[in-house]
Amino acid sequence: MVVIAGVFVVAMIAVAWLGAAGFARLRAPLDRLHCVTFVNAGCGLALLAASLAADGVSNRTANILLVLAINLFGGAAASHAVGRALRIRGSLPEID
């Protein structure tokens, strides 16, 4: 099971690098927010899978699941707020 957990940790690293490459490549602020969301969701799910592979159902896995749920729902609200702030500030073109 340690090998499977290691595979998921390597997947987390790959997701983080892919998100960083996308963040560096994309020019629009809203497009960059998508990269941040990708890293949050991808790394969080891989961490949860690694914890399940290493420990099974345990207190640590339950804590990771709770933090992941809060991160996904809170991250969506934060991304919406940042996008709205960018639009109000005038950094983004208007969409009709």
Secondary structure as UniProt FT lines:
FT   HELIX           2..25
FT   HELIX           29..55
FT   HELIX           59..89
//
